[in-house]
Amino acid sequence: MKLGIGTYTYMWSIGFPGAEPETPMRSMELLEEAVKLGVKVVQFGPNLPLFEMPPAEVDEVLCASRQMGLELEIGTRGVGTTHLRRMIDFTVRCRASLLRTVPEADGRVPSSGELKELLEAIEPDLRQAGVRLAMENSLMPAAAMRDALRACNSEYLGVTLDTVNSLAIPEGTEEVAEALARWTRCLHVKDFAVTREWHMMGFRVEGKPAGQGQLNVPRLLELLRSAGARCNAILELWPPPQATLSETIALEHRWAEESVAYLRTLIKE
């Protein structure tokens, strides 16, 4: 297991509708942050898609990542066969071995049976290319995802285990991890805290630096090791907005440093 960062480590720095920095973080800056933090892996997700960048920028990233000794992982959305075939080719071009996606497309969550058919259609392409597809748990129940993967029974099919996403269904972090540990090909370490609202009618979920929230990271890592999971650990962050965007971005960078320092005590590369 290697420690890494990704585009969802720096959502505020990269920007999104409603939060556009004057100078958004770009691809080369993300690589530079990885070197500064001393991590070995960089995952490009759909919020800064390497696949959609101009060819010259892609070439620059690929050349620089090799010179910096960084391993790349590629991210996309959806499980449509045509789209995934294009993404597999691009993943190979990037000399990456992992393609992260989410099974939902246009807000629709496939059934376990539908997912099984989609995965069976793309599995030969993954096998031929030597690329592992890792679907992130989000709106699809963990049991449904597990059943589809069990039925397909391929080392090239698995999950990106996110430690918070499934609260939206809702499913607890531990039950999701226990259901999907065996098939985990990528781990998104995202710490959080759940607190009750002042009026006692509901809860608030907020991000925390790794090791400072309610996520039991040592237990999670032991569960994955016991299950024989082969994956990298990618730090993701949910910093709450501060008084200004610049303050929020500064907090995001501090959390990245604090989180990597904590995770380094648990992940021995």
Stockholm file with secondary structure:
# STOCKHOLM 1.0

chainA/1-269         MKLGIGTYTYMWSIGFPGAEPETPMRSMELLEEAVKLGVKVVQFGPNLPLFEMPPAEVDEVLCASRQMGLELEIGTRGVGTTHLRRMIDFTVRCRASLLRTVPEADGRVPSSGELKELLEAIEPDLRQAGVRLAMENSLMPAAAMRDALRACNSEYLGVTLDTVNSLAIPEGTEEVAEALARWTRCLHVKDFAVTREWHMMGFRVEGKPAGQGQLNVPRLLELLRSAGARCNAILELWPPPQATLSETIALEHRWAEESVAYLRTLIKE
#=GR chainA/1-269 SS CCEEEEGGGSHHHHCBTTBCCSSCCCHHHHHHHHHHHTCSEEEECTTSCGGGSCHHHHHHHHHHHHHHTCEEEEECCCCCHHHHHHHHHHHHHTTCCEEEECSCBTTBCCCHHHHHHHHHHHHHHHHHHTCEEEEECSSSCHHHHHHHHHHHCCTTEEEEEESSGGGGTTCCHHHHHHHHGGGEEEEEECCEEEEECTTSSSEEEEECCTTSSSCCHHHHHHHHHHTTCCCEEEECCCCCCCSSHHHHHHHHHHHHHHHHHHHHTTCCC
#=GC SS_cons         CCEEEEGGGSHHHHCBTTBCCSSCCCHHHHHHHHHHHTCSEEEECTTSCGGGSCHHHHHHHHHHHHHHTCEEEEECCCCCHHHHHHHHHHHHHTTCCEEEECSCBTTBCCCHHHHHHHHHHHHHHHHHHTCEEEEECSSSCHHHHHHHHHHHCCTTEEEEEESSGGGGTTCCHHHHHHHHGGGEEEEEECCEEEEECTTSSSEEEEECCTTSSSCCHHHHHHHHHHTTCCCEEEECCCCCCCSSHHHHHHHHHHHHHHHHHHHHTTCCC
//
